[in-house]
């Protein structure tokens, strides 16, 4: 599976695995569009396990950002590193979309419990 869905406090977490490419984007985009309406808090995209990000993945992150903003919510990226972070930095996307190196740092910054109490969302 290319991703898992979790709830962390009032936020929804989409944890992606390996490649964030056209195949993954086609599966996750409609799910994100449904979840954004149900989310009480921020939308988090955990990229810590993503090794490769392509232009479709970038376009999907921009879509997520615009959709979140439209709904009055924040899109937060967690754990991007290596090639994905390098590409986002080159495109300056990291200046637009807030990023935290880890879930713990996000929780501390947002004033939530330091313990990430992740509850998997069943599809």
VENZI-V265056 format. One line per field, one symbol per residue. phi: phi as a letter, one per 20 degrees, with the letter a starting at -180 (. if undefined). A space follows every 50 residues. Layout:
phi: ???
This chain:
phi: .ebcdcdcldddddeeclddcgffgfeegffgfffgfefecfdddedfde dbcdffffgfffggffffffemdddcecmfblggffffffemffedefcc fbfffffffemegfefeedfeee
